[in-house]
Amino acid sequence: MINNKFRDTTSSHPTEEAAISTDEVRSNDAASVARVETKLEVVVIPVSDVDRAKEFYGRLGWRLDADYDNGDDFRVIQFTPPGSGCSVIFGKNVTAAAPGSAQGLYLIVSNIGAARDELLARGVKISEVFHDAGGVYAGPDEPYLFGRLRVSGPDPEHRSYRSFASFSDPDGNGWLFQEITTRLAGRVDPATTTFASANDLANVLRRAAAAHGQHEARTGQADSNWPDWYAEYMVREQAGQELPK
């Protein structure tokens, strides 16, 4: 804000110059301040029947973290999906959003077929696996990351980010599985390699083993240093870097 005693009421130029100067100072200040980690850890889901929603998200196999009720006009429930650093919250008087209005909630999995089969085994209705139409975004289907046209089956080339399956909770809040096996460059800190679950770790070990087999076939000899090769492959794959040959 510009102090009134410095404001020129006869011309807009000094005010504009002062505003620009202020923006520049703020920009310089921001550049000099250390970045603070800001982690997304909670998403609020609007529901109409709290107990029904609790049963549904429990049936998904998600961890129940909290169920607090003040006995009157407030209740909050928190669930966390397996391997997730972000939880979901719903309840009574926790959001003004209309029940079922939360859409485009993405759950990242390393094997979309296995993830879908697990939900089916738990009695949850879920769509067939689908992929995008290769640059065609308009269509009659429910919208998702790549528009409103869903092509049946997983991505033919099994590319990361391209295969999906969708499901909804009883209120219609919309969830999608998205299969990612290799992150795009810059999406993961290369200095930190983590796996969300034993299943994710097992899957990357299998991919490393297959790639290492091709490596040995090219070199024509057994690689006694395979643990280092596996480790480099796993770190590079997660960071979206070029894989070892």
Biotite code that builds the C-alpha atoms (Angstrom):
import biotite.structure as struc

atoms = struc.array([
    struc.Atom([0.000, 0.000, 0.000], chain_id="A", res_id=1, res_name="MET", atom_name="CA", element="C"),
    struc.Atom([1.186, 3.510, -0.808], chain_id="A", res_id=2, res_name="ILE", atom_name="CA", element="C"),
    struc.Atom([0.973, 6.083, 1.958], chain_id="A", res_id=3, res_name="ASN", atom_name="CA", element="C"),
    struc.Atom([-1.566, 8.850, 1.171], chain_id="A", res_id=4, res_name="ASN", atom_name="CA", element="C"),
    struc.Atom([0.891, 11.671, 1.835], chain_id="A", res_id=5, res_name="LYS", atom_name="CA", element="C"),
    struc.Atom([3.053, 10.480, -1.089], chain_id="A", res_id=6, res_name="PHE", atom_name="CA", element="C"),
    struc.Atom([0.164, 10.092, -3.525], chain_id="A", res_id=7, res_name="ARG", atom_name="CA", element="C"),
    struc.Atom([-0.048, 12.544, -6.449], chain_id="A", res_id=8, res_name="ASP", atom_name="CA", element="C"),
    struc.Atom([-3.760, 13.157, -7.116], chain_id="A", res_id=9, res_name="THR", atom_name="CA", element="C"),
    struc.Atom([-3.073, 14.976, -10.375], chain_id="A", res_id=10, res_name="THR", atom_name="CA", element="C"),
    struc.Atom([-1.283, 12.187, -12.195], chain_id="A", res_id=11, res_name="SER", atom_name="CA", element="C"),
    struc.Atom([-1.305, 8.393, -12.180], chain_id="A", res_id=12, res_name="SER", atom_name="CA", element="C"),
    struc.Atom([2.370, 8.054, -13.161], chain_id="A", res_id=13, res_name="HIS", atom_name="CA", element="C"),
    struc.Atom([3.998, 8.459, -9.707], chain_id="A", res_id=14, res_name="PRO", atom_name="CA", element="C"),
    struc.Atom([1.572, 5.900, -8.323], chain_id="A", res_id=15, res_name="THR", atom_name="CA", element="C"),
    struc.Atom([2.384, 3.451, -11.105], chain_id="A", res_id=16, res_name="GLU", atom_name="CA", element="C"),
    struc.Atom([6.118, 3.992, -10.616], chain_id="A", res_id=17, res_name="GLU", atom_name="CA", element="C"),
    struc.Atom([5.781, 3.460, -6.870], chain_id="A", res_id=18, res_name="ALA", atom_name="CA", element="C"),
    struc.Atom([3.796, 0.259, -7.439], chain_id="A", res_id=19, res_name="ALA", atom_name="CA", element="C"),
    struc.Atom([6.427, -1.059, -9.848], chain_id="A", res_id=20, res_name="ILE", atom_name="CA", element="C"),
    struc.Atom([9.186, -0.172, -7.400], chain_id="A", res_id=21, res_name="SER", atom_name="CA", element="C"),
    struc.Atom([7.343, -1.951, -4.602], chain_id="A", res_id=22, res_name="THR", atom_name="CA", element="C"),
    struc.Atom([6.898, -5.069, -6.769], chain_id="A", res_id=23, res_name="ASP", atom_name="CA", element="C"),
    struc.Atom([10.604, -5.069, -7.577], chain_id="A", res_id=24, res_name="GLU", atom_name="CA", element="C"),
    struc.Atom([11.513, -4.867, -3.888], chain_id="A", res_id=25, res_name="VAL", atom_name="CA", element="C"),
    struc.Atom([9.141, -7.707, -3.061], chain_id="A", res_id=26, res_name="ARG", atom_name="CA", element="C"),
    struc.Atom([10.594, -9.792, -5.888], chain_id="A", res_id=27, res_name="SER", atom_name="CA", element="C"),
    struc.Atom([14.145, -9.191, -4.670], chain_id="A", res_id=28, res_name="ASN", atom_name="CA", element="C"),
    struc.Atom([13.138, -10.012, -1.109], chain_id="A", res_id=29, res_name="ASP", atom_name="CA", element="C"),
    struc.Atom([11.524, -13.264, -2.241], chain_id="A", res_id=30, res_name="ALA", atom_name="CA", element="C"),
    struc.Atom([14.665, -14.285, -4.114], chain_id="A", res_id=31, res_name="ALA", atom_name="CA", element="C"),
    struc.Atom([16.753, -13.854, -0.971], chain_id="A", res_id=32, res_name="SER", atom_name="CA", element="C"),
    struc.Atom([14.476, -15.888, 1.322], chain_id="A", res_id=33, res_name="VAL", atom_name="CA", element="C"),
    struc.Atom([15.170, -19.596, 1.760], chain_id="A", res_id=34, res_name="ALA", atom_name="CA", element="C"),
    struc.Atom([12.474, -21.822, 0.283], chain_id="A", res_id=35, res_name="ARG", atom_name="CA", element="C"),
    struc.Atom([10.181, -23.392, 2.862], chain_id="A", res_id=36, res_name="VAL", atom_name="CA", element="C"),
    struc.Atom([8.881, -26.897, 2.204], chain_id="A", res_id=37, res_name="GLU", atom_name="CA", element="C"),
    struc.Atom([5.108, -26.878, 1.738], chain_id="A", res_id=38, res_name="THR", atom_name="CA", element="C"),
    struc.Atom([3.746, -30.398, 1.629], chain_id="A", res_id=39, res_name="LYS", atom_name="CA", element="C"),
    struc.Atom([0.197, -31.182, 0.541], chain_id="A", res_id=40, res_name="LEU", atom_name="CA", element="C"),
    struc.Atom([-1.023, -33.547, 3.254], chain_id="A", res_id=41, res_name="GLU", atom_name="CA", element="C"),
    struc.Atom([-4.821, -33.235, 3.445], chain_id="A", res_id=42, res_name="VAL", atom_name="CA", element="C"),
    struc.Atom([-7.630, -33.161, 0.872], chain_id="A", res_id=43, res_name="VAL", atom_name="CA", element="C"),
    struc.Atom([-11.178, -32.517, 2.130], chain_id="A", res_id=44, res_name="VAL", atom_name="CA", element="C"),
    struc.Atom([-13.929, -34.647, 0.585], chain_id="A", res_id=45, res_name="ILE", atom_name="CA", element="C"),
    struc.Atom([-17.550, -33.434, 0.843], chain_id="A", res_id=46, res_name="PRO", atom_name="CA", element="C"),
    struc.Atom([-19.979, -36.224, 1.774], chain_id="A", res_id=47, res_name="VAL", atom_name="CA", element="C"),
    struc.Atom([-23.643, -36.399, 2.766], chain_id="A", res_id=48, res_name="SER", atom_name="CA", element="C"),
    struc.Atom([-23.560, -39.526, 4.950], chain_id="A", res_id=49, res_name="ASP", atom_name="CA", element="C"),
    struc.Atom([-20.462, -39.734, 7.142], chain_id="A", res_id=50, res_name="VAL", atom_name="CA", element="C"),
    struc.Atom([-20.914, -43.350, 8.247], chain_id="A", res_id=51, res_name="ASP", atom_name="CA", element="C"),
    struc.Atom([-21.542, -44.515, 4.684], chain_id="A", res_id=52, res_name="ARG", atom_name="CA", element="C"),
    struc.Atom([-18.397, -42.723, 3.510], chain_id="A", res_id=53, res_name="ALA", atom_name="CA", element="C"),
    struc.Atom([-16.407, -44.233, 6.391], chain_id="A", res_id=54, res_name="LYS", atom_name="CA", element="C"),
    struc.Atom([-17.482, -47.719, 5.370], chain_id="A", res_id=55, res_name="GLU", atom_name="CA", element="C"),
    struc.Atom([-16.568, -47.092, 1.738], chain_id="A", res_id=56, res_name="PHE", atom_name="CA", element="C"),
    struc.Atom([-13.082, -45.697, 2.334], chain_id="A", res_id=57, res_name="TYR", atom_name="CA", element="C"),
    struc.Atom([-12.395, -48.411, 4.897], chain_id="A", res_id=58, res_name="GLY", atom_name="CA", element="C"),
    struc.Atom([-13.397, -51.014, 2.302], chain_id="A", res_id=59, res_name="ARG", atom_name="CA", element="C"),
    struc.Atom([-10.768, -49.563, -0.057], chain_id="A", res_id=60, res_name="LEU", atom_name="CA", element="C"),
    struc.Atom([-8.163, -50.771, 2.419], chain_id="A", res_id=61, res_name="GLY", atom_name="CA", element="C"),
    struc.Atom([-7.130, -47.269, 3.440], chain_id="A", res_id=62, res_name="TRP", atom_name="CA", element="C"),
    struc.Atom([-5.761, -46.648, 6.938], chain_id="A", res_id=63, res_name="ARG", atom_name="CA", element="C"),
    struc.Atom([-8.185, -45.033, 9.383], chain_id="A", res_id=64, res_name="LEU", atom_name="CA", element="C"),
    struc.Atom([-6.218, -42.319, 11.203], chain_id="A", res_id=65, res_name="ASP", atom_name="CA", element="C"),
    struc.Atom([-8.925, -40.540, 13.147], chain_id="A", res_id=66, res_name="ALA", atom_name="CA", element="C"),
    struc.Atom([-12.646, -40.433, 13.896], chain_id="A", res_id=67, res_name="ASP", atom_name="CA", element="C"),
    struc.Atom([-13.410, -37.539, 16.198], chain_id="A", res_id=68, res_name="TYR", atom_name="CA", element="C"),
    struc.Atom([-16.961, -36.573, 17.198], chain_id="A", res_id=69, res_name="ASP", atom_name="CA", element="C"),
    struc.Atom([-17.791, -33.810, 19.663], chain_id="A", res_id=70, res_name="ASN", atom_name="CA", element="C"),
    struc.Atom([-21.153, -35.456, 20.259], chain_id="A", res_id=71, res_name="GLY", atom_name="CA", element="C"),
    struc.Atom([-23.127, -32.584, 18.800], chain_id="A", res_id=72, res_name="ASP", atom_name="CA", element="C"),
    struc.Atom([-22.500, -30.775, 15.535], chain_id="A", res_id=73, res_name="ASP", atom_name="CA", element="C"),
    struc.Atom([-18.976, -31.733, 14.491], chain_id="A", res_id=74, res_name="PHE", atom_name="CA", element="C"),
    struc.Atom([-17.291, -34.905, 13.295], chain_id="A", res_id=75, res_name="ARG", atom_name="CA", element="C"),
    struc.Atom([-14.090, -35.423, 11.331], chain_id="A", res_id=76, res_name="VAL", atom_name="CA", element="C"),
    struc.Atom([-12.681, -38.650, 9.881], chain_id="A", res_id=77, res_name="ILE", atom_name="CA", element="C"),
    struc.Atom([-9.262, -39.079, 8.280], chain_id="A", res_id=78, res_name="GLN", atom_name="CA", element="C"),
    struc.Atom([-8.124, -41.905, 5.985], chain_id="A", res_id=79, res_name="PHE", atom_name="CA", element="C"),
    struc.Atom([-4.777, -42.374, 4.250], chain_id="A", res_id=80, res_name="THR", atom_name="CA", element="C"),
    struc.Atom([-4.302, -44.479, 1.082], chain_id="A", res_id=81, res_name="PRO", atom_name="CA", element="C"),
    struc.Atom([-1.526, -47.125, 1.252], chain_id="A", res_id=82, res_name="PRO", atom_name="CA", element="C"),
    struc.Atom([1.886, -45.532, 0.718], chain_id="A", res_id=83, res_name="GLY", atom_name="CA", element="C"),
    struc.Atom([0.474, -42.007, 0.424], chain_id="A", res_id=84, res_name="SER", atom_name="CA", element="C"),
    struc.Atom([1.873, -38.918, 2.094], chain_id="A", res_id=85, res_name="GLY", atom_name="CA", element="C"),
    struc.Atom([-1.499, -37.199, 1.677], chain_id="A", res_id=86, res_name="CYS", atom_name="CA", element="C"),
    struc.Atom([-4.675, -38.052, 3.581], chain_id="A", res_id=87, res_name="SER", atom_name="CA", element="C"),
    struc.Atom([-8.365, -37.378, 2.976], chain_id="A", res_id=88, res_name="VAL", atom_name="CA", element="C"),
    struc.Atom([-10.721, -35.840, 5.512], chain_id="A", res_id=89, res_name="ILE", atom_name="CA", element="C"),
    struc.Atom([-14.504, -35.767, 5.560], chain_id="A", res_id=90, res_name="PHE", atom_name="CA", element="C"),
    struc.Atom([-17.199, -35.397, 8.170], chain_id="A", res_id=91, res_name="GLY", atom_name="CA", element="C"),
    struc.Atom([-19.832, -33.059, 9.537], chain_id="A", res_id=92, res_name="LYS", atom_name="CA", element="C"),
    struc.Atom([-19.285, -29.301, 9.288], chain_id="A", res_id=93, res_name="ASN", atom_name="CA", element="C"),
    struc.Atom([-15.796, -29.648, 7.846], chain_id="A", res_id=94, res_name="VAL", atom_name="CA", element="C"),
    struc.Atom([-16.548, -28.144, 4.412], chain_id="A", res_id=95, res_name="THR", atom_name="CA", element="C"),
    struc.Atom([-19.225, -26.052, 2.712], chain_id="A", res_id=96, res_name="ALA", atom_name="CA", element="C"),
    struc.Atom([-18.710, -27.838, -0.628], chain_id="A", res_id=97, res_name="ALA", atom_name="CA", element="C"),
    struc.Atom([-21.607, -29.817, -2.059], chain_id="A", res_id=98, res_name="ALA", atom_name="CA", element="C"),
    struc.Atom([-21.412, -33.595, -1.510], chain_id="A", res_id=99, res_name="PRO", atom_name="CA", element="C"),
    struc.Atom([-19.931, -35.310, -4.538], chain_id="A", res_id=100, res_name="GLY", atom_name="CA", element="C"),
    struc.Atom([-18.375, -32.138, -5.945], chain_id="A", res_id=101, res_name="SER", atom_name="CA", element="C"),
    struc.Atom([-14.748, -33.273, -5.496], chain_id="A", res_id=102, res_name="ALA", atom_name="CA", element="C"),
    struc.Atom([-13.570, -34.515, -8.894], chain_id="A", res_id=103, res_name="GLN", atom_name="CA", element="C"),
    struc.Atom([-10.257, -35.378, -10.536], chain_id="A", res_id=104, res_name="GLY", atom_name="CA", element="C"),
    struc.Atom([-8.646, -36.917, -7.454], chain_id="A", res_id=105, res_name="LEU", atom_name="CA", element="C"),
    struc.Atom([-5.640, -38.903, -8.684], chain_id="A", res_id=106, res_name="TYR", atom_name="CA", element="C"),
    struc.Atom([-4.142, -41.968, -7.031], chain_id="A", res_id=107, res_name="LEU", atom_name="CA", element="C"),
    struc.Atom([-0.761, -42.869, -8.516], chain_id="A", res_id=108, res_name="ILE", atom_name="CA", element="C"),
    struc.Atom([-0.001, -46.585, -8.905], chain_id="A", res_id=109, res_name="VAL", atom_name="CA", element="C"),
    struc.Atom([2.851, -48.531, -10.473], chain_id="A", res_id=110, res_name="SER", atom_name="CA", element="C"),
    struc.Atom([0.617, -51.355, -11.754], chain_id="A", res_id=111, res_name="ASN", atom_name="CA", element="C"),
    struc.Atom([-2.838, -50.206, -12.758], chain_id="A", res_id=112, res_name="ILE", atom_name="CA", element="C"),
    struc.Atom([-4.105, -53.709, -13.508], chain_id="A", res_id=113, res_name="GLY", atom_name="CA", element="C"),
    struc.Atom([-3.203, -54.932, -10.026], chain_id="A", res_id=114, res_name="ALA", atom_name="CA", element="C"),
    struc.Atom([-4.683, -51.819, -8.402], chain_id="A", res_id=115, res_name="ALA", atom_name="CA", element="C"),
    struc.Atom([-7.941, -52.260, -10.297], chain_id="A", res_id=116, res_name="ARG", atom_name="CA", element="C"),
    struc.Atom([-8.127, -55.983, -9.461], chain_id="A", res_id=117, res_name="ASP", atom_name="CA", element="C"),
    struc.Atom([-7.702, -55.200, -5.767], chain_id="A", res_id=118, res_name="GLU", atom_name="CA", element="C"),
    struc.Atom([-10.650, -52.809, -5.757], chain_id="A", res_id=119, res_name="LEU", atom_name="CA", element="C"),
    struc.Atom([-12.812, -55.320, -7.600], chain_id="A", res_id=120, res_name="LEU", atom_name="CA", element="C"),
    struc.Atom([-11.889, -57.947, -5.018], chain_id="A", res_id=121, res_name="ALA", atom_name="CA", element="C"),
    struc.Atom([-12.995, -55.504, -2.315], chain_id="A", res_id=122, res_name="ARG", atom_name="CA", element="C"),
    struc.Atom([-16.383, -55.102, -3.982], chain_id="A", res_id=123, res_name="GLY", atom_name="CA", element="C"),
    struc.Atom([-15.753, -51.620, -5.372], chain_id="A", res_id=124, res_name="VAL", atom_name="CA", element="C"),
    struc.Atom([-17.106, -50.716, -8.802], chain_id="A", res_id=125, res_name="LYS", atom_name="CA", element="C"),
    struc.Atom([-14.380, -49.354, -11.070], chain_id="A", res_id=126, res_name="ILE", atom_name="CA", element="C"),
    struc.Atom([-14.109, -48.602, -14.792], chain_id="A", res_id=127, res_name="SER", atom_name="CA", element="C"),
    struc.Atom([-12.104, -50.585, -17.289], chain_id="A", res_id=128, res_name="GLU", atom_name="CA", element="C"),
    struc.Atom([-8.554, -49.381, -17.810], chain_id="A", res_id=129, res_name="VAL", atom_name="CA", element="C"),
    struc.Atom([-8.435, -46.678, -20.476], chain_id="A", res_id=130, res_name="PHE", atom_name="CA", element="C"),
    struc.Atom([-5.972, -44.327, -22.165], chain_id="A", res_id=131, res_name="HIS", atom_name="CA", element="C"),
    struc.Atom([-6.094, -41.067, -24.095], chain_id="A", res_id=132, res_name="ASP", atom_name="CA", element="C"),
    struc.Atom([-6.918, -40.638, -27.773], chain_id="A", res_id=133, res_name="ALA", atom_name="CA", element="C"),
    struc.Atom([-3.556, -39.174, -28.794], chain_id="A", res_id=134, res_name="GLY", atom_name="CA", element="C"),
    struc.Atom([-4.259, -35.463, -29.052], chain_id="A", res_id=135, res_name="GLY", atom_name="CA", element="C"),
    struc.Atom([-8.070, -35.659, -29.301], chain_id="A", res_id=136, res_name="VAL", atom_name="CA", element="C"),
    struc.Atom([-9.501, -33.992, -26.220], chain_id="A", res_id=137, res_name="TYR", atom_name="CA", element="C"),
    struc.Atom([-13.212, -33.415, -26.945], chain_id="A", res_id=138, res_name="ALA", atom_name="CA", element="C"),
    struc.Atom([-15.685, -36.250, -26.560], chain_id="A", res_id=139, res_name="GLY", atom_name="CA", element="C"),
    struc.Atom([-18.709, -37.627, -24.695], chain_id="A", res_id=140, res_name="PRO", atom_name="CA", element="C"),
    struc.Atom([-16.888, -39.226, -21.739], chain_id="A", res_id=141, res_name="ASP", atom_name="CA", element="C"),
    struc.Atom([-16.295, -38.029, -18.194], chain_id="A", res_id=142, res_name="GLU", atom_name="CA", element="C"),
    struc.Atom([-13.445, -35.487, -18.177], chain_id="A", res_id=143, res_name="PRO", atom_name="CA", element="C"),
    struc.Atom([-10.004, -36.482, -16.928], chain_id="A", res_id=144, res_name="TYR", atom_name="CA", element="C"),
    struc.Atom([-6.407, -35.346, -17.318], chain_id="A", res_id=145, res_name="LEU", atom_name="CA", element="C"),
    struc.Atom([-6.394, -35.717, -21.132], chain_id="A", res_id=146, res_name="PHE", atom_name="CA", element="C"),
    struc.Atom([-9.852, -34.390, -21.962], chain_id="A", res_id=147, res_name="GLY", atom_name="CA", element="C"),
    struc.Atom([-13.208, -36.113, -22.514], chain_id="A", res_id=148, res_name="ARG", atom_name="CA", element="C"),
    struc.Atom([-12.366, -39.067, -24.741], chain_id="A", res_id=149, res_name="LEU", atom_name="CA", element="C"),
    struc.Atom([-11.413, -42.405, -23.217], chain_id="A", res_id=150, res_name="ARG", atom_name="CA", element="C"),
    struc.Atom([-9.990, -45.220, -25.337], chain_id="A", res_id=151, res_name="VAL", atom_name="CA", element="C"),
    struc.Atom([-10.482, -48.710, -23.920], chain_id="A", res_id=152, res_name="SER", atom_name="CA", element="C"),
    struc.Atom([-7.435, -50.564, -22.628], chain_id="A", res_id=153, res_name="GLY", atom_name="CA", element="C"),
    struc.Atom([-4.074, -49.456, -21.250], chain_id="A", res_id=154, res_name="PRO", atom_name="CA", element="C"),
    struc.Atom([-1.756, -47.253, -23.262], chain_id="A", res_id=155, res_name="ASP", atom_name="CA", element="C"),
    struc.Atom([-0.503, -49.465, -26.138], chain_id="A", res_id=156, res_name="PRO", atom_name="CA", element="C"),
    struc.Atom([3.110, -48.482, -25.445], chain_id="A", res_id=157, res_name="GLU", atom_name="CA", element="C"),
    struc.Atom([2.641, -48.747, -21.664], chain_id="A", res_id=158, res_name="HIS", atom_name="CA", element="C"),
    struc.Atom([3.962, -45.221, -21.208], chain_id="A", res_id=159, res_name="ARG", atom_name="CA", element="C"),
    struc.Atom([3.953, -43.639, -17.774], chain_id="A", res_id=160, res_name="SER", atom_name="CA", element="C"),
    struc.Atom([1.155, -41.131, -17.091], chain_id="A", res_id=161, res_name="TYR", atom_name="CA", element="C"),
    struc.Atom([-1.053, -42.526, -19.881], chain_id="A", res_id=162, res_name="ARG", atom_name="CA", element="C"),
    struc.Atom([-3.194, -45.336, -18.399], chain_id="A", res_id=163, res_name="SER", atom_name="CA", element="C"),
    struc.Atom([-6.160, -44.718, -16.103], chain_id="A", res_id=164, res_name="PHE", atom_name="CA", element="C"),
    struc.Atom([-9.134, -46.292, -14.334], chain_id="A", res_id=165, res_name="ALA", atom_name="CA", element="C"),
    struc.Atom([-11.859, -44.361, -12.522], chain_id="A", res_id=166, res_name="SER", atom_name="CA", element="C"),
    struc.Atom([-14.224, -44.950, -9.611], chain_id="A", res_id=167, res_name="PHE", atom_name="CA", element="C"),
    struc.Atom([-16.439, -42.879, -7.308], chain_id="A", res_id=168, res_name="SER", atom_name="CA", element="C"),
    struc.Atom([-17.497, -42.927, -3.692], chain_id="A", res_id=169, res_name="ASP", atom_name="CA", element="C"),
    struc.Atom([-21.217, -43.201, -2.782], chain_id="A", res_id=170, res_name="PRO", atom_name="CA", element="C"),
    struc.Atom([-21.663, -39.423, -3.079], chain_id="A", res_id=171, res_name="ASP", atom_name="CA", element="C"),
    struc.Atom([-20.029, -39.269, -6.509], chain_id="A", res_id=172, res_name="GLY", atom_name="CA", element="C"),
    struc.Atom([-16.651, -37.816, -5.539], chain_id="A", res_id=173, res_name="ASN", atom_name="CA", element="C"),
    struc.Atom([-14.481, -38.903, -8.450], chain_id="A", res_id=174, res_name="GLY", atom_name="CA", element="C"),
    struc.Atom([-11.182, -40.788, -8.171], chain_id="A", res_id=175, res_name="TRP", atom_name="CA", element="C"),
    struc.Atom([-8.781, -42.003, -10.850], chain_id="A", res_id=176, res_name="LEU", atom_name="CA", element="C"),
    struc.Atom([-5.897, -44.431, -10.798], chain_id="A", res_id=177, res_name="PHE", atom_name="CA", element="C"),
    struc.Atom([-3.009, -43.214, -12.961], chain_id="A", res_id=178, res_name="GLN", atom_name="CA", element="C"),
    struc.Atom([-0.143, -45.573, -13.759], chain_id="A", res_id=179, res_name="GLU", atom_name="CA", element="C"),
    struc.Atom([3.347, -44.100, -13.408], chain_id="A", res_id=180, res_name="ILE", atom_name="CA", element="C"),
    struc.Atom([6.469, -46.246, -13.558], chain_id="A", res_id=181, res_name="THR", atom_name="CA", element="C"),
    struc.Atom([8.990, -43.618, -14.676], chain_id="A", res_id=182, res_name="THR", atom_name="CA", element="C"),
    struc.Atom([8.780, -39.988, -13.601], chain_id="A", res_id=183, res_name="ARG", atom_name="CA", element="C"),
    struc.Atom([9.478, -37.134, -15.970], chain_id="A", res_id=184, res_name="LEU", atom_name="CA", element="C"),
    struc.Atom([12.798, -35.398, -15.471], chain_id="A", res_id=185, res_name="ALA", atom_name="CA", element="C"),
    struc.Atom([12.726, -32.897, -12.638], chain_id="A", res_id=186, res_name="GLY", atom_name="CA", element="C"),
    struc.Atom([9.677, -34.409, -10.936], chain_id="A", res_id=187, res_name="ARG", atom_name="CA", element="C"),
    struc.Atom([11.738, -36.231, -8.299], chain_id="A", res_id=188, res_name="VAL", atom_name="CA", element="C"),
    struc.Atom([14.718, -35.039, -6.279], chain_id="A", res_id=189, res_name="ASP", atom_name="CA", element="C"),
    struc.Atom([17.585, -37.188, -7.628], chain_id="A", res_id=190, res_name="PRO", atom_name="CA", element="C"),
    struc.Atom([19.258, -37.013, -4.231], chain_id="A", res_id=191, res_name="ALA", atom_name="CA", element="C"),
    struc.Atom([16.324, -38.798, -2.599], chain_id="A", res_id=192, res_name="THR", atom_name="CA", element="C"),
    struc.Atom([14.991, -42.167, -3.737], chain_id="A", res_id=193, res_name="THR", atom_name="CA", element="C"),
    struc.Atom([11.976, -43.577, -1.917], chain_id="A", res_id=194, res_name="THR", atom_name="CA", element="C"),
    struc.Atom([9.305, -46.179, -2.629], chain_id="A", res_id=195, res_name="PHE", atom_name="CA", element="C"),
    struc.Atom([5.792, -45.920, -1.268], chain_id="A", res_id=196, res_name="ALA", atom_name="CA", element="C"),
    struc.Atom([5.272, -49.633, -0.721], chain_id="A", res_id=197, res_name="SER", atom_name="CA", element="C"),
    struc.Atom([6.870, -53.060, -0.914], chain_id="A", res_id=198, res_name="ALA", atom_name="CA", element="C"),
    struc.Atom([4.900, -53.644, -4.114], chain_id="A", res_id=199, res_name="ASN", atom_name="CA", element="C"),
    struc.Atom([6.376, -50.532, -5.769], chain_id="A", res_id=200, res_name="ASP", atom_name="CA", element="C"),
    struc.Atom([9.870, -51.633, -4.759], chain_id="A", res_id=201, res_name="LEU", atom_name="CA", element="C"),
    struc.Atom([9.281, -55.150, -6.078], chain_id="A", res_id=202, res_name="ALA", atom_name="CA", element="C"),
    struc.Atom([8.042, -53.793, -9.409], chain_id="A", res_id=203, res_name="ASN", atom_name="CA", element="C"),
    struc.Atom([11.077, -51.568, -9.945], chain_id="A", res_id=204, res_name="VAL", atom_name="CA", element="C"),
    struc.Atom([13.358, -54.480, -9.020], chain_id="A", res_id=205, res_name="LEU", atom_name="CA", element="C"),
    struc.Atom([11.667, -56.555, -11.723], chain_id="A", res_id=206, res_name="ARG", atom_name="CA", element="C"),
    struc.Atom([12.162, -53.794, -14.296], chain_id="A", res_id=207, res_name="ARG", atom_name="CA", element="C"),
    struc.Atom([15.797, -53.423, -13.233], chain_id="A", res_id=208, res_name="ALA", atom_name="CA", element="C"),
    struc.Atom([16.296, -57.183, -13.533], chain_id="A", res_id=209, res_name="ALA", atom_name="CA", element="C"),
    struc.Atom([14.846, -57.232, -17.053], chain_id="A", res_id=210, res_name="ALA", atom_name="CA", element="C"),
    struc.Atom([16.977, -54.272, -18.125], chain_id="A", res_id=211, res_name="ALA", atom_name="CA", element="C"),
    struc.Atom([20.072, -55.826, -16.543], chain_id="A", res_id=212, res_name="HIS", atom_name="CA", element="C"),
    struc.Atom([19.447, -59.025, -18.459], chain_id="A", res_id=213, res_name="GLY", atom_name="CA", element="C"),
    struc.Atom([19.518, -57.018, -21.679], chain_id="A", res_id=214, res_name="GLN", atom_name="CA", element="C"),
    struc.Atom([22.696, -55.305, -20.474], chain_id="A", res_id=215, res_name="HIS", atom_name="CA", element="C"),
    struc.Atom([24.416, -58.663, -19.944], chain_id="A", res_id=216, res_name="GLU", atom_name="CA", element="C"),
    struc.Atom([23.211, -59.867, -23.334], chain_id="A", res_id=217, res_name="ALA", atom_name="CA", element="C"),
    struc.Atom([24.798, -56.833, -24.989], chain_id="A", res_id=218, res_name="ARG", atom_name="CA", element="C"),
    struc.Atom([28.105, -57.231, -23.147], chain_id="A", res_id=219, res_name="THR", atom_name="CA", element="C"),
    struc.Atom([28.164, -61.002, -23.563], chain_id="A", res_id=220, res_name="GLY", atom_name="CA", element="C"),
    struc.Atom([29.226, -61.648, -19.985], chain_id="A", res_id=221, res_name="GLN", atom_name="CA", element="C"),
    struc.Atom([27.820, -61.957, -16.493], chain_id="A", res_id=222, res_name="ALA", atom_name="CA", element="C"),
    struc.Atom([27.960, -58.781, -14.429], chain_id="A", res_id=223, res_name="ASP", atom_name="CA", element="C"),
    struc.Atom([29.198, -59.528, -10.907], chain_id="A", res_id=224, res_name="SER", atom_name="CA", element="C"),
    struc.Atom([28.612, -55.884, -10.007], chain_id="A", res_id=225, res_name="ASN", atom_name="CA", element="C"),
    struc.Atom([24.881, -56.176, -10.591], chain_id="A", res_id=226, res_name="TRP", atom_name="CA", element="C"),
    struc.Atom([23.856, -54.620, -7.220], chain_id="A", res_id=227, res_name="PRO", atom_name="CA", element="C"),
    struc.Atom([25.429, -51.293, -8.202], chain_id="A", res_id=228, res_name="ASP", atom_name="CA", element="C"),
    struc.Atom([23.851, -51.517, -11.670], chain_id="A", res_id=229, res_name="TRP", atom_name="CA", element="C"),
    struc.Atom([20.418, -52.204, -10.140], chain_id="A", res_id=230, res_name="TYR", atom_name="CA", element="C"),
    struc.Atom([20.798, -49.301, -7.712], chain_id="A", res_id=231, res_name="ALA", atom_name="CA", element="C"),
    struc.Atom([21.770, -46.862, -10.448], chain_id="A", res_id=232, res_name="GLU", atom_name="CA", element="C"),
    struc.Atom([18.875, -48.028, -12.625], chain_id="A", res_id=233, res_name="TYR", atom_name="CA", element="C"),
    struc.Atom([16.345, -47.608, -9.800], chain_id="A", res_id=234, res_name="MET", atom_name="CA", element="C"),
    struc.Atom([17.551, -44.137, -8.829], chain_id="A", res_id=235, res_name="VAL", atom_name="CA", element="C"),
    struc.Atom([17.679, -42.920, -12.427], chain_id="A", res_id=236, res_name="ARG", atom_name="CA", element="C"),
    struc.Atom([14.255, -44.336, -13.303], chain_id="A", res_id=237, res_name="GLU", atom_name="CA", element="C"),
    struc.Atom([12.558, -42.630, -10.378], chain_id="A", res_id=238, res_name="GLN", atom_name="CA", element="C"),
    struc.Atom([14.293, -39.317, -11.110], chain_id="A", res_id=239, res_name="ALA", atom_name="CA", element="C"),
    struc.Atom([13.334, -39.471, -14.800], chain_id="A", res_id=240, res_name="GLY", atom_name="CA", element="C"),
    struc.Atom([16.957, -39.541, -15.925], chain_id="A", res_id=241, res_name="GLN", atom_name="CA", element="C"),
    struc.Atom([18.535, -41.513, -18.779], chain_id="A", res_id=242, res_name="GLU", atom_name="CA", element="C"),
    struc.Atom([18.722, -45.166, -17.795], chain_id="A", res_id=243, res_name="LEU", atom_name="CA", element="C"),
    struc.Atom([21.991, -47.130, -17.740], chain_id="A", res_id=244, res_name="PRO", atom_name="CA", element="C"),
    struc.Atom([22.685, -49.307, -20.762], chain_id="A", res_id=245, res_name="LYS", atom_name="CA", element="C"),
])
